[in-house]
Amino acid sequence: MITLATWVFWLSLVAAAYTVVGYGLCLVVLSRLFSRRPAPPPVGPLDVDFLIAAYNEAAHIVAKIENCLSQDNPAGHRLRVLVVSDGSDDGTADLARSVRDERVTVIETPGRVGKLAALNMALERLTGDVVVFSDANGLLAQGSLAALTEPFGDNQVGGVCGRIGIDPETAGSIGRAEGFFWRYDQALKAAEDHMGGVVSAQGSIYAVRRHLCAPVPPGVSDDFIMSVRVVAQGYRLAFAPGAQAHEEVTERAADEMARRVRSTEMGWRGLMSVKGLMNPFRTGLYGWQLFSHKFLRRMMPVFLALLLVSSLVLIGQGWFYTAFAGLQVAGYGMVLAAWYMPPLRRLPLVGKAMFFVMTNIAMALGVMAYWRGVKSSLWQPVRDKG
């Protein structure tokens, strides 16, 4: 007899498998059925504004500005860098002004107002054709500017997102696991780009036509809302794998967890504000992609919890259920041990398993924070001490 626990087990297993693997496989298969998107016409010289919001980034800000201005620029784009210091008290603004270049503008907020308010203040000062958003601590690989602006030769492209690079040689176990995640995520973006367009951008590096930029409402992820608005306004979001930002990932698991909780809370609020875009009858393939890539991914903790509970209930109902329950208990136990004993993270698969579990716990806590009415505004960037 099929019990409720059996139904819950199989439905949860199918939902989890689709979210982690099935969606990607569907993308790969469908993308091969679509004719390859033609290369965009050559893009003419553009006025490009780099917008960098910074809070206490004295260790990175000069290198970041020089990195932006020294990008290969074969199309002859006219560059400008606008740094907005959000109440920094470590000399960030003064160091930014020390870069003697007429293309650099530095403004300061009246005290600490938060990244979103700082960005909104800076957006009013921009005059370029395209705005490049990039984190203060992420250096861009050479060729990123050219790769990021090339798709704008297509008038239907309203925004372009790049990719994150994490050096496996210098990264710790959490960093390497996150690098694996980003490679997977960027493979999804490449397939999405071939079809309805990329779902959303990540804040390390992305660009949007300035006339599509609008003030960011409080309590949402600025990169998510800014990029999905491109689609809401009838344009396509493209992917430029040649545009890459290099970032460091902290090995302090508790700090990384807190960052992800906050990111999920703000990301979920942003998703709920544009939930109509998940309707495929309105947005076509993009609606299915947004639902699968963003909504179901944040539901993954629910699927995993139901899968664990139902498999425990089904112990003794067959060798498969018993073995599946045992594997989950053993896996979660190893992750718990690795949390308190960092050397265990170097064991094969343990680091990736810990990152997977940590990410899903953070997503669960983040969505719960949203429903409790938490609204993040100010936070301290997570950095490892050098």
N, C-alpha and C positions, 0 to 999 in steps of 0.2 A: 504494500500500500504506500502510495506517495503521500508523505506527511508535509506539514507546513515547513518544517525545518529543511526538508529536501528541496522544496520549491525555492526557499530563501537561498539555500546553498548554491543551486545552479544558476538562479538569476543573478546573484552577486558575482559568481565566477565569470559568467558571460559578460556582465557589465564591466568588471575589472579588466578582463582580457581584451575587450574592445577598446577600452580607454588607453591601455598601455601599448597594445600591439595591433589590434584590429583596425583602428582608425588609420594608423600609418600604412598598413598593408592596403587598405582601401584606397588611400591617396596614391600610392605607387601604381596600383593597377589602373585607376582612373586616369592618372596623369599620362600614362602611356597610350590611352585611347584618344587623348586630345592632341590635335596637331600642335607642333612646337610654336610657341609665341614668337612672331618675327622680332628681330632686333629693332629697337627704336631708332628713329632718325637721329643723326648727330645732334647733340645739344649745343646750342650757341653759348657764348659767354653769359654767365649769370652773376647777379649780385648775391653773394652767399654770406649769410650771417651765422657765425658760430655763436651759440648761446650757452654759456657755462654758468650754472648756479653753484655757488661754493659756500660752504660753512667750515671754517677752520681747516683750510686746505693749503696752509703755508708750505707743506712739504712737497706739494705737487703742482701748484698753480703756475709757476713760471715755466716749468717743463711742458705743461699742458698747452699754454698759449703758444710757445715756440713750436710745439709739435703741430698745432693747427696751421700756423702761418707757413710752415716749411713743407706742407704737403705738395706732392707732384701736382701740377696744374696745367696739363696740356691744352685744355679748352680755354684757358685765359680768364677764368672766373675772377671777379673782383671780390676779394675776401675782406671780412671784417670780423673781429672777435669782440663780443660783449660779455664781460664778466660781471655778474651781480653777486656781491658779497652779502650773505644773509646774517648780518650782525656778527661777523667773525671777530674774535678778540685775540687772534694770534698773528696779526699782521698780514693776513691774506690779501686785503685790498692794496696795501702799500707795496707788497711784492709784485702784484699784478701791474701796478702803475710803474714799477721799475723797468718793465719791458718797454723800451723807448721805440715805439712804433705808432705812427699816426692811425694805423688800422685798429688799434686796441682802445676800447673804451671800458672804463671801470665805474660802476655805480654801487652805492651802498644803501641797504634798506635802513629805515629808522629803527634800529634795534632788531632783535631776533623776531622774524615774522613767519618763518617756515619756508620750505622750498617752493611750495605752490604760489604763495603770495609774492615771493621774490621773482619767480618766473613771470607772473602776471605783470609785475612792475616793469620787467625788462622787455616783455613783448610790445609794450607801448612805444619803445624806443627803436624798434627795428624797422628798416626800410627796404630790405633786400627782397629778391625774388623767392629765395629759398632759405629756410632756417634749419641749421644743423644743430640738433640737440646732442650733447655729449657730456658724460659724467666728468667731474674735475679730476678724478684719479685714474681715468682710463686713457692711455696713450693710443693713438691711431696708427695703424700700420701704414707705411708708404703706399700710395695708390688708393687710399680709402676715399679721398675727396673725389677723384675721378670716377671711381666705381659707384659712389653714392649719388652723384649728379647725372651720370649717363642715362638712367631710365627716364629722367625728366624730358628727354627728347620726345617721349610719347605724351601727348597732351592729356590722355586719360589717366596718367599716373599722378596722383596727388601727394604721395609720400613714399619713401624708400627706407627700408630698415637694413642695417648691417648685421654683423655677427660678433659674438664675444669669443675671444681667444684666451685660454688659460694655459700657461706653460706647465706641462706635466713634470718637467725636470725640477722646477722650483716649488711647485705646489705640494701641499701635504695631502693626507688621505681624503679630507673633505674637499679640497680643491680639485683633486683628480676626479673624484666622484662627480662633482659639479661640472667639470669639463666634459665628462662622458654624457651627462644630461644635456648640456648645451649642444653637443654634436648631434645627439638624437633630435633635439628640438629644431635645430637648423636644417636637418634633413627633412623634417616635416615642412618647414618654411619653404624649402626649395620646391617640394611637390605642390604645396598650396599655391605658390607663385605661378606655377604652370597652369593652374586652373582658375579659381575664383579670385585669387590674390591672397597675400599673406594676411593672417588674422589680425596681428597687432605687432607693435615694435617693442623692443627692450631699450631702456634708457641709456645704455652705454653708447649707442650710436644709431641715430635715425634722422631723417630729414623730411620736412613738410613744406609745401608751397605756403608762403607767408599768408596769402589771402584766405587760406583754409584754417589758419591758427586763430583760436579764440581763447579768452581767459579760462583757466582751469578752475572748476568749482572746488570748494574745500573738501578734503577727506577722500580724494580719489587718487589713483596712480596716474601721474601726469603723462607718462609715456603711453600707457594703455589708452586713456581717453583721448589724447591728442591724435593718436594714430587711427583709432577706430572712427573718429569724426571724419577722417578722410573718406572712408567708405560711406558714412551716413550722408555725405554731401555729393555722392554720386561718382567718386573717383576710385581708383584702384591703388592698393598698397603693394608695392613691389619689393622684391628681395634682392640685395646686392651682396653676394658672398665675398666679393673682393674688398668690401669695406669692413674692416675689423678693428675692434678695440680690445686692447690687452688689459685685463684686470687681475687683481690679487683677491684671493678668497681667504678669510680668516679661518684659523684652525680652532678658534674658541667656539665649541659647539653650542654653548648656551647663547652666545651673542648672535651666532648665525641663525639659531632657532628664533630668537626675538625678532630679527630682521625679517624673517620669512612670515612670521605671524602678522607683523605690521603690513608687509607687502600684500598678503592675502586679504586682509581686512579692507585695504584700500582698493585692491584689484576687484574684489567682489562688489564693493559699492559702485565702482565704475561700470562693471558688467551689468548690474541691476539698472543702472541709469540708461543703458542702451540695449535693454533686453529685447526690444523689438527687432534689432538687427539679427537675432537668432532665428527669425522666421524665414524659412527658405522660400516661401511664397512671395516674400518682399525682396529678399536679397539673393535668392538663388543659391548656388553652391556655397557662397560665403556664409550664409546662415547655418548650413550644416557644419561647416568648418569651425565657426565660432562656437557653436553648441558643443561640438566634440572636443575641440582643443582647449577651451576655457571653462565651460560649464561642467562637463563631465569630469574633467581633470580635478576640479575642486570638489567633486562628489566622491572621488576615489576613497577618502578615509571612511565614508559611509559603507561603500562596497566592501572594503577590507574588514571593517568591524563586523558586519553581518556575516561575512565569509568565515571569520574566526569563530564567532558564537555558534553559527549553524553547524559547522564541522565538529565542534566540541559536543554539541547535542547529539550528533550522528555517530559518535564513537561507538563501535560495536555493531553498527548497522551494515558493515561491509568493510573489507580490507582497504578499499580506496579512501573512504571517509576517515578511517582511523589513521592511515598513513598521512593523509593530507593535514589532519589536525596535528599530528606529531611533528611534521615538518614546520608548520607555522609556529608552534610553541618553541621548537628548537631555534628557529630563525630569530624570533623576537627576543628570546633569551640571549642569544649571541649578540644581538644589537644592544641590548641593555648592558651586557658586560663590557662591550666596546665603548659605550658612552663614558663609563667610569675608568676604563683601562685603555687609554689611547693606543698603546702598542698593538692591541688586537686588531686595530683598524687596518694594519698593514697586511693582514692575512687575505688570501684570495677571496674576492667577492664581499668580504665583511665591510670594507669601506663603502662600497656601492650600496649594500643592503642598509647600512646605517643611514646613509644619505637619503635613501628612498623612504625609510620609516620616519626619519626626522622631518622630511619635507611634508609627508602626509599628516603627521601630528600637527605641524605648524599650520597647514591648510585648515585642518579641523578647528584649531584654536582661533585662527583668523576669521573664519566664517562665523564662529560663535561670538567673537568680539563684535563683528558687524551687527548681529542680531541683538546684542546687548546694548547697542547704541554707542559703542566706542568709536571715536573719530580721531585718528592720528593727525597731528599737525606739525609738531616739533620732535626731532629725534637727533641723536648723535650718530654720525656715520660710523660703521664698524670697520676698524682698521687694526691690523696686527702691528705691534711696535717693532720697528726695524732695528 
